[in-house]
Amino acid sequence: RSKFHGPPTNETDEAWEALYEGGISSIHVSQAVLLPNWTEAIPGNETYYAVALDVFHQLHCLVRHTISMTHYPYSHTLMQNLIRKALLPERYGSPDNVITVPGENSVQFDHVDHCINSVRESLMCNADVAFNVWQWDDKKKRTKPRVDVLHTCKNWGDILDWATEHTMISGLDTSLHVDHEH
């Protein structure tokens, strides 16, 4: 078992929270022009452009799920570990209390739906084709799937190092736009 697996504990919660150390990064214009999709220049530092590794977007959906005033002016709701914590409302509280838009008593369905679809898309695009095997369980007297098989992974430390080296020192003011050709 990994440190992310199993019943919730303070240690498990800390491990999940620590996953989301990346965020909005910046790259030089020479790299930005090579992207298949254009991205915004950083106001006040127009030789750098805002990007984020999609893995951190996906982890945001599972782990951090923060909606802040900077990104979404209509809400300042903090929803950490939303999907994972929704499994145990007795420990974390009802998800309905966490996923509301201020002034309304409704679930913010669109953002959660977007996150679930983003994780689905990533799973399908990066399909892990490691074989899960079936093995006899003497205690249960039946064949069971074994999913704790060896996987070939990218080096998470390298990914986190890149994100850390390129993290924007100050936040991205999403209310500002820099005119540029794209």
Backbone torsions as a table, in degrees:
resi	resn	phi	psi	omega
1	ARG	NA	146.2	178.1
2	SER	-91.6	171.3	178.9
3	LYS	-69.5	-8.9	179.7
4	PHE	-94.8	-8.5	-169.4
5	HIS	-103.8	147.2	173.3
6	GLY	108.8	-176.2	-179.3
7	PRO	-59.4	149.3	-178.1
8	PRO	-68.7	134.1	174.0
9	THR	-139.2	170.6	175.4
10	ASN	-60.0	-36.9	-180.0
11	GLU	-66.7	-42.0	178.1
12	THR	-63.4	-45.3	178.7
13	ASP	-59.5	-43.9	179.7
14	GLU	-63.2	-39.5	179.1
15	ALA	-62.6	-43.8	178.8
16	TRP	-65.4	-43.3	-179.9
17	GLU	-61.7	-37.7	-177.2
18	ALA	-69.5	-16.7	179.3
19	LEU	-61.9	-33.7	-173.4
20	TYR	-96.3	72.1	178.5
21	GLU	-100.7	-15.0	177.3
22	GLY	-88.4	178.5	179.4
23	GLY	-178.1	-135.2	179.3
24	ILE	-77.7	128.0	-179.9
25	SER	-115.1	173.4	176.1
26	SER	-130.5	142.6	175.6
27	ILE	-128.2	154.1	-179.9
28	HIS	-67.4	152.1	179.8
29	VAL	-54.3	-33.3	-179.9
30	SER	-63.3	-28.8	175.1
31	GLN	-85.6	-36.6	-177.0
32	ALA	-62.4	-37.1	-178.4
33	VAL	-68.3	-16.5	179.6
34	LEU	-87.2	-9.7	-179.0
35	LEU	-69.6	145.4	178.1
36	PRO	-69.4	-22.4	176.4
37	ASN	-121.3	140.5	179.6
38	TRP	-74.3	158.0	178.7
39	THR	-136.6	164.8	-175.2
40	GLU	-78.4	141.4	170.9
41	ALA	-72.0	153.9	-179.8
42	ILE	-86.1	118.3	-179.6
43	PRO	-55.2	129.0	-179.7
44	GLY	89.4	-10.7	178.9
45	ASN	-148.6	63.2	-168.9
46	GLU	-68.7	-3.1	174.5
47	THR	-84.9	-3.3	177.7
48	TYR	-121.8	147.9	-175.4
49	TYR	-125.3	148.9	-177.0
50	ALA	-82.3	133.5	174.1
51	VAL	-145.3	167.6	171.1
52	ALA	-148.8	136.9	174.6
53	LEU	-67.1	132.8	-174.4
54	ASP	-62.3	-25.6	177.5
55	VAL	-58.0	-34.7	179.2
56	PHE	-75.4	-28.0	173.1
57	HIS	-65.9	-44.1	179.9
58	GLN	-65.9	-41.0	177.0
59	LEU	-66.2	-35.8	175.0
60	HIS	-55.6	-41.3	-179.7
61	CYS	-65.7	-38.2	-179.7
62	LEU	-87.5	-37.1	-167.5
63	VAL	-105.7	-63.5	-167.8
64	ARG	-86.5	-52.4	-177.8
65	HIS	39.0	63.6	-180.0
66	THR	-100.7	132.7	170.8
67	ILE	-115.3	118.8	-175.8
68	SER	-118.8	164.7	178.8
69	MET	-59.5	-34.7	-178.2
70	THR	-64.0	-42.1	-175.7
71	HIS	-89.0	-37.3	-176.9
72	TYR	-135.4	94.7	-173.9
73	PRO	-57.3	-21.2	-176.9
74	TYR	-79.0	-7.3	-172.4
75	SER	-150.1	148.8	172.5
76	HIS	-136.0	60.6	-175.5
77	THR	-106.2	132.7	177.9
78	LEU	-101.7	119.5	-178.8
79	MET	-126.5	88.0	-177.6
80	GLN	-92.6	136.7	179.4
81	ASN	56.1	38.3	-171.4
82	LEU	-52.1	-55.4	-174.8
83	ILE	-67.9	-45.7	-179.9
84	ARG	-63.1	-44.8	-176.8
85	LYS	-71.3	-23.0	178.1
86	ALA	-64.5	-20.8	179.1
87	LEU	-71.7	-21.9	-176.0
88	LEU	-132.5	70.2	-178.6
89	PRO	-62.3	-24.8	179.4
90	GLU	-67.3	-25.3	177.2
91	ARG	-93.1	-39.5	-169.7
92	TYR	-109.1	-6.6	-177.0
93	GLY	94.7	164.4	-178.5
94	SER	-69.9	133.0	176.6
95	PRO	-58.9	-28.2	179.2
96	ASP	-62.2	-28.2	178.4
97	ASN	-78.6	-17.5	-175.0
98	VAL	-97.7	-32.9	-172.7
99	ILE	-103.0	54.1	179.6
100	THR	-117.6	150.3	174.0
101	VAL	-90.1	129.6	-178.4
102	PRO	-51.6	137.7	178.9
103	GLY	87.4	-7.9	179.3
104	GLU	-127.6	160.7	177.4
105	ASN	-115.4	50.3	-177.1
106	SER	-128.1	153.5	178.8
107	VAL	-75.2	139.4	178.9
108	GLN	-83.4	74.0	-171.6
109	PHE	-61.1	-43.5	-172.6
110	ASP	-58.6	-43.6	-177.7
111	HIS	-69.8	-42.6	178.8
112	VAL	-65.1	-42.3	178.2
113	ASP	-60.9	-43.2	177.1
114	HIS	-59.0	-44.3	-178.4
115	CYS	-64.4	-45.2	179.5
116	ILE	-61.9	-41.8	178.7
117	ASN	-66.3	-36.8	178.4
118	SER	-63.6	-42.5	178.3
119	VAL	-66.4	-41.2	176.6
120	ARG	-59.0	-47.4	-179.1
121	GLU	-60.8	-42.4	178.7
122	SER	-63.5	-42.9	178.7
123	LEU	-61.3	-39.9	-179.0
124	MET	-75.0	-40.0	-179.7
125	CYS	-69.0	-33.8	-178.3
126	ASN	-112.1	42.9	-172.7
127	ALA	-50.0	121.8	176.4
128	ASP	-81.7	115.4	-176.2
129	VAL	-103.9	21.5	173.3
130	ALA	-63.3	141.3	-179.5
131	PHE	-80.0	122.7	165.9
132	ASN	-82.9	137.2	-175.4
133	VAL	-109.6	165.4	177.7
134	TRP	-114.2	132.9	-178.7
135	GLN	-137.1	149.3	179.1
136	TRP	-71.5	134.3	176.4
137	ASP	-108.3	109.2	-178.0
138	ASP	-62.5	-35.9	-178.7
139	LYS	-67.1	-43.2	-176.7
140	LYS	-92.3	-8.0	178.8
141	LYS	55.4	47.6	175.8
142	ARG	-160.5	162.4	176.2
143	THR	-83.9	134.0	-177.9
144	LYS	-129.6	151.5	175.0
145	PRO	-72.0	143.8	174.9
146	ARG	-116.4	113.5	-174.8
147	VAL	-104.5	2.4	179.4
148	ASP	-91.1	52.6	-177.0
149	VAL	-92.6	166.9	-179.4
150	LEU	-70.8	132.6	177.6
151	HIS	-118.6	150.6	172.1
152	THR	-96.5	120.1	-173.3
153	CYS	-119.1	161.8	169.0
154	LYS	-76.8	160.8	-179.7
155	ASN	-79.8	104.0	-177.3
156	TRP	-60.4	-36.6	178.5
157	GLY	-60.2	-41.4	178.2
158	ASP	-65.1	-41.0	179.2
159	ILE	-63.6	-46.7	-180.0
160	LEU	-65.1	-38.6	177.2
161	ASP	-60.6	-45.4	179.5
162	TRP	-61.3	-47.5	-178.7
163	ALA	-61.6	-40.5	179.6
164	THR	-65.5	-43.8	179.9
165	GLU	-64.3	-27.2	-176.3
166	HIS	-107.2	6.6	-179.4
167	THR	-62.1	136.6	176.9
168	MET	-68.7	131.8	-178.7
169	ILE	-67.8	-43.1	175.4
170	SER	-110.9	157.3	-177.6
171	GLY	-65.6	163.7	177.6
172	LEU	-89.2	119.1	177.2
173	ASP	-82.2	101.4	-175.0
174	THR	-74.3	-3.5	177.5
175	SER	-88.5	-7.6	179.1
176	LEU	-103.1	145.0	178.1
177	HIS	-129.9	134.3	176.4
178	VAL	-104.4	121.7	177.2
179	ASP	-70.7	129.0	177.1
180	HIS	-157.4	161.1	178.1
181	GLU	-82.3	141.4	175.0
182	HIS	-143.7	NA	NA
